[in-house]
Amino acid sequence: MSAASLLPSTHLMAALDEAQRRGHAVAHSIHVLLALIDASRPSIAGDALRSAGVDATTIGTLAGCIYTTETAGQPTATAAGADWHAISGRAEAFAAALGDGRVTAEHVLLGLVWPPDTLVAHALVACGTDRETILAGLRERGLVVPTAALPPLPAPMTQAAVFPLAHLQAVTRAMWERAPDLRWGIGNSHPDGVTVIAGEGTDLASILDSVVGADRWSWREPDAPAPRPRAAG
């Protein structure tokens, strides 16, 4: 590992700062991702993420849609969430498994993208990349990365719909509350609005009807380039 890499405690503590700055009471995996891509905290991990197109604006918007702002300013205290602690533990495990003498930001990144965390995976997709590309970027920079295959993500999404951009925050929060297994994702690249995707078991129609309005959204095929009219009923 490069000597330029910072200790993970720096980035993990910075994740708490990222959450607090946004008025979020708990720091999660998405805040760790924000801390890693901050160019003011230089690391090979950050370079790999930024080179792959992961940007603070997209990730920050996603975080703002999912997590409630506690106050207009900063909460009095920001706690580390369970996923924050899990990332820390995995980073230490990667360092030990790879025989490195210290834990670096790159181990933190491995701990962030290696597990089948659909929230992080969707965040990367929203930036036009994926977990495999991030790992390839680390390898290209001369870092030792485990050769085992990435754990698979949950089954593919089978539902997709388009709704107006004005409802982005409300829909994201509703999905977070009513689809707690994270079998969903949101992107804003569709020309007719915002696309939301979900897996089987999520009543996507009911969520959109209640948040957006029954006549304000339309179904689309998960991989189709354009929306199609929503079926009656």
FENUR-V462576 format. One record per pair of residues at least 24 apart in sequence whose ideal C-beta (glycine too) atoms are under 10 Angstrom apart, sorted by the first residue. I is the first residue (numbers start at 1). J is the second residue. Records with the same first field share a line. If there is no record, write none. Layout:
I=J / J
This chain:
1=43 / 44 / 45 / 95 / 98 / 100 / 101 / 102 / 103 / 104 / 105 / 106 / 107 / 142 / 143 / 144
2=42 / 43 / 44 / 45 / 47 / 104 / 105 / 106 / 141 / 142 / 143
3=102 / 104
4=42 / 43 / 44 / 47 / 104 / 105
5=42 / 43 / 44 / 45 / 46 / 102 / 103 / 104 / 105 / 106 / 107 / 108 / 109 / 143
6=35 / 36 / 41 / 42 / 43 / 45 / 46 / 104 / 105 / 106 / 108
7=43 / 91 / 102 / 103 / 104 / 105 / 107 / 108
8=32 / 35 / 36 / 43 / 45 / 87 / 88 / 91 / 92 / 95 / 102 / 103 / 104 / 105 / 106 / 107 / 108 / 109 / 111
9=88 / 91 / 103 / 108
10=35 / 41 / 43 / 104 / 105 / 108
11=35 / 36 / 38 / 41 / 43 / 45 / 46 / 87 / 88 / 91 / 104 / 105 / 108 / 109 / 112
12=36 / 80 / 84 / 85 / 87 / 88 / 91 / 103 / 105 / 108 / 111
13=80
14=38 / 40 / 41 / 105
15=78 / 80 / 81 / 84 / 87 / 88 / 108 / 112
16=77 / 78 / 79 / 80 / 81 / 84
17=74 / 78
18=56 / 59 / 60 / 63 / 78
19=63 / 67 / 70 / 74 / 75 / 78 / 79 / 80 / 81 / 84
20=70 / 73 / 74 / 75 / 76 / 77 / 78
21=60 / 73 / 74 / 78
22=60 / 63 / 64 / 67 / 69 / 70 / 74 / 75 / 78
23=64 / 67 / 68 / 69 / 70 / 71 / 72 / 73 / 74 / 75 / 78
24=63 / 64 / 66 / 67 / 68 / 69 / 70 / 74 / 75 / 78 / 79 / 81
25=67 / 68 / 69 / 70 / 71 / 74 / 75 / 76 / 77 / 78 / 79 / 81
26=67 / 68 / 70 / 75 / 78 / 79 / 80 / 81 / 82 / 83 / 84
27=67 / 78 / 79 / 80 / 81 / 83 / 84 / 85
28=63 / 66 / 67 / 80 / 81 / 82 / 83 / 84 / 87 / 117 / 119 / 120
29=81 / 82 / 83 / 84 / 86 / 87 / 111 / 112 / 113 / 115 / 117 / 119 / 120 / 123
30=59 / 60 / 62 / 63 / 64 / 66 / 67 / 81 / 83 / 112 / 117 / 119 / 120 / 122 / 123
31=59 / 60 / 63 / 67 / 78 / 80 / 81 / 83 / 84
32=80 / 81 / 83 / 84 / 87 / 88 / 91 / 108 / 109 / 111 / 112 / 120
33=59 / 60 / 62 / 63 / 87 / 108 / 109 / 112 / 113 / 119 / 120 / 123 / 124 / 127
34=59 / 60 / 62 / 63 / 123
35=105 / 108
36=105 / 106 / 108 / 109 / 112
37=109 / 127
41=105
42=105
43=104 / 105 / 106 / 108 / 109
44=104 / 105 / 106 / 109 / 137 / 138 / 141 / 142 / 143
45=104 / 105 / 106 / 107 / 108 / 109 / 110 / 112 / 113 / 134 / 137 / 138 / 141 / 143
46=105 / 106 / 109
47=105 / 137 / 138 / 141
48=106 / 109 / 133 / 134 / 135 / 136 / 137 / 138 / 139 / 140 / 141 / 143
49=109 / 112 / 113 / 124 / 127 / 129 / 133 / 134 / 137 / 138
50=127 / 137
51=129 / 133 / 134 / 137 / 140 / 141
52=124 / 127 / 128 / 129 / 130 / 133 / 134 / 136 / 137
53=124 / 126 / 127 / 128 / 129 / 133
54=123 / 124 / 126 / 127 / 128 / 129 / 133 / 134
55=126 / 127 / 128
57=127
58=123 / 124 / 126 / 127 / 128 / 187 / 188
59=120 / 123 / 124 / 126 / 127
61=126 / 168 / 169 / 172 / 188
62=119 / 122 / 123 / 126 / 127 / 168 / 172 / 185 / 186 / 187 / 188
63=119 / 123
64=168 / 169 / 172
65=168 / 169 / 170 / 171 / 172 / 173 / 175 / 176 / 186
66=119 / 123 / 169 / 172 / 173 / 175 / 176 / 182 / 186
67=172 / 173 / 176
68=173 / 176
83=112 / 115 / 117 / 119 / 120
86=111 / 112 / 115 / 117
87=111 / 112 / 113 / 114 / 115 / 117 / 120
90=114 / 115
94=144 / 145 / 146
97=146
98=143 / 144 / 145 / 146
99=144
100=143 / 144
104=143
106=138 / 141 / 143 / 144 / 145
107=143
109=134 / 135 / 137 / 138 / 143 / 145
110=134 / 135 / 138 / 143 / 145 / 146
113=138 / 150
114=145 / 146 / 148 / 150 / 151
115=150 / 151 / 153
116=150 / 151 / 152 / 153 / 154 / 182
117=151 / 153 / 182
118=153 / 154 / 157 / 181 / 182 / 183 / 184 / 185 / 199
119=176 / 182 / 184 / 185
120=182
121=150 / 153 / 154 / 182 / 185
122=153 / 157 / 182 / 184 / 185 / 186 / 187 / 197
123=185
125=185 / 187 / 197
126=185 / 186 / 187 / 188 / 189
127=187
128=187 / 189
153=183
154=181 / 182 / 183 / 199
155=183 / 199 / 200 / 201
156=183 / 197 / 199 / 200 / 222 / 223
157=183 / 184 / 185 / 196 / 197 / 198 / 199 / 200 / 202 / 204 / 222 / 223
158=183 / 197 / 198 / 199 / 200 / 201 / 202 / 204 / 221 / 222
159=183 / 184 / 196 / 197 / 198 / 199 / 200 / 201 / 202 / 203 / 204 / 205 / 219 / 220 / 221 / 222
160=185 / 187 / 190 / 195 / 196 / 197 / 198 / 204 / 218 / 219 / 220 / 221 / 222 / 223 / 224 / 227
161=193 / 194 / 195 / 196 / 197 / 198 / 204 / 205 / 207 / 208 / 212 / 217 / 218 / 219 / 220 / 222 / 227 / 230
162=190 / 191 / 192 / 193 / 194 / 195 / 196 / 208 / 216 / 217 / 218 / 219 / 220 / 226 / 227 / 228 / 230
163=190 / 192 / 193 / 194 / 195 / 196 / 208 / 211 / 212 / 213 / 216 / 217 / 218 / 227
164=192 / 193 / 194 / 212 / 213 / 216 / 217
165=190 / 192 / 193 / 194
166=193 / 194 / 212 / 216
167=193 / 194 / 196 / 208 / 211 / 212 / 213 / 216 / 217
168=193 / 194 / 196
170=210 / 211 / 212
171=196 / 204 / 207 / 208 / 211 / 212 / 217
172=196 / 211
173=211
174=206 / 207 / 208 / 210 / 211 / 212
175=202 / 204 / 207 / 208 / 211
177=207
178=202 / 203 / 204 / 206 / 207 / 210 / 211
179=203 / 204 / 207
190=220 / 225 / 226 / 227
191=225 / 226 / 227
192=218 / 220 / 226 / 227
193=217 / 218 / 227
195=220 / 222 / 227
196=220
197=222 / 223
198=222
205=230 / 231 / 233
